[in-house]
Amino acid sequence: MARYIFITGGVVSSLGKGLASAALGALLQARGYSVRLRKLDPYLNVDPGTMSPFEHGEVFVTDDGAETDLDLGHYERFTGVSARKTDSISSGRIYSNVLEKERRGDYLGKTIQVVPHVTNEIKDFLRIGEEETDFMLCEIGGTVGDIEGLPFFEAIRQFIHERPRGECILMHLTLLPYLAASGELKTKPTQHSVKELQSIGLAPDVLVCRSEHPIPEREREKIALFCNVRADAVIPAYDLKTIYEAPLAYHRAGLDQAVLNAFGIEPAPKPNLTRWEDVMDRITNPEGEVRVAVVGKYTQLEDAYKSIAEALTHGGMANRVKVRAEWIDSEIFEKEDPAPHLERFQAILVPGGFGERGTEGKIKAARYAREKQIPYLGICLGMQMAVIEAARNLAGLSDAGSEEFDHEAGAKRFTPVVYLLKEWVQGNHVVARKLGDDKGGTMRLGAYDAALVPGSKVAEVYGTTRIEERHRHRYEVDTQFKDKLESCGLVFSGMSPDGRLPEIVEVKGHPWYIGVQFHPELKSKPFEPHPLFADFVRAARDVSRLV
Ligand code: GLN
C-alpha cells in the first residue's frame, strides 16, 4: 500500500506547489522509491479541455487521452512517470460522477450530501492504483479556505483518519512576505494559514516557506513553534534561476529528509542525484545560444505553451546551448512582411492552436522558413499550416485551407486539404464523431502509433520507424492530396499504421522542415530531451554557425 503525501497551499496562489510536488517526487525517486503524482482541482469544469489557454494555461494530454492541468506536465518532466486519466480530477468531475450515480439509482433513494457522498467519491479516487506505488503525492489546487476546496480538504481529513497511523502526511506551502520598511520577514500569514488548516482538522507535517529573502534561524523556530511542526520540517524555498534546480535546491533545504522523518522512515535510503546534477550542469554551462521564433496565437500568457517552452529548453540542453525562445503573434504577419521580424531567428516553430484567427500569418511564417531554408517545426496546427502553405505555393491550389475555418465561419471558402475526421481507429475499436458534437472530449486524444518512412529525415531523427506520440486535434490532412503534394516536394514521412492519417510531413531538400500532427513537446524531459526538439535545436545551432 502506498504512503500518501498531501500537498496544499496557503496565503496566496502561484507559490509553486506543482513544482514543489514534482521536485519532491524526483527526490523520492532518487532515493529508490516509486512515485505517482496526482492533481485534485477544486474548480467546477469537468476537465481543463474546454478552458481557454488564456485562462488556465496549456492543456496537458496524457497517453491515455485525458485533458489535464499543466501541473501534470511538470510531474512528468520531473519524474518521467507517464500520467494517467486517474491522476487528475476536478470538483466538476466528482459532482458529475455523483449525479450520474444518483440518476442511476445507485444510492438507493438516499439523500445525497457532500459528506459522505462527495467525500467518498474523492476518497475512492485517491485510492486508485495505490498498490502499484511506494508514494502517492496528491496536490490540491487553490489555497486553503477556498469554498470549492472544502470537500477535498474534508475528504483528506477523513482519509488520513481512516488509514493506519504514519501512512499519510501533509505538506503545506506558504509565503513569508518581506516588509521592506521594517526589513523583516513576516510569519503571521503562515500562522493564519496553518490555523485555517487546523480549523478543518488538518495539521501540516512539513511546511515549505517561499521567501525572497533568507529565512533566519530564529524565524524558522518561531514558525515551528506557532505552527506545531518540527523546526527541521520548516523548509525554506527561495527563488530559482531555473525550475530544474528545484530537486537539488529542495534537497539542500532538507525537504526529502523532512518528509522521510515525518513518515518515520529510518535510516533513510541515500539519494542518487546524478541525473539532476547533469541536468543542472547542462543548463548552467551552455556553450552558445540559439534564437527560436514561436509564431502563435496565445502569446500573452507564457503558460499557454508551457510544454513547448520546456521542450525547447531540453533541446538546448541536449546540445549544450541556451535556447532563447521569443513568442510572436502571427497576426502581425497578416499586415506586415514576416521577413524583418524573422530574420533574427535561427529557427521557427509554429505550435498548435484552434480557430482561424492568425492562421494566415502562420502560413506566411511557414513559407518564409521553407523558402529561406530556416529550420521549421510545425506542431499540430503548425503542421496543417505547412501543408496548406505547400498546397497553395508549391502545388498551385491557391484556395487551399482547412475545413476547421469554414466550419467556424459557416461558409465554404477553401479547398479543404485539412478536413474533419468523422471516424478513426483507436486500439481495436472505431471512434465516431458528428459535426456539432460537444466541444469537450471529441478530439483524437492521447497516444497513437505512427509508421515512419525508412530513409526519411524523421526516421533518422528518431532512429526508428515506429513511434508513439500524443494527439489532441479534430482535423486531419487529407490523403487525397498526398500524391500531388509529394510530386512537389512535400514528403509524407509518417502515417498512422493503417496508412489513412498523415502524421508527419517534411520538405525534401530542406535542411530541417518538419510538421507533426502530434505534440512531441508533451513527452520531452530535461533528462531525456525529445529527439525532434533535440535535433531541431541542433539544426538551428548549425544555422547560427553559417551566419
Ligand atoms: N485545430 C486543429 C485541429 O483540431 C489543430 C489542433 C491543435 O493544434 N492541437 O485539428
Residues whose N, C-alpha, C, O or C-beta is under 5 A from the ligand:
A	BS01	LIG	G352 G353 F354 G355 I379 C380 L381 R472 H473 R474 Y475
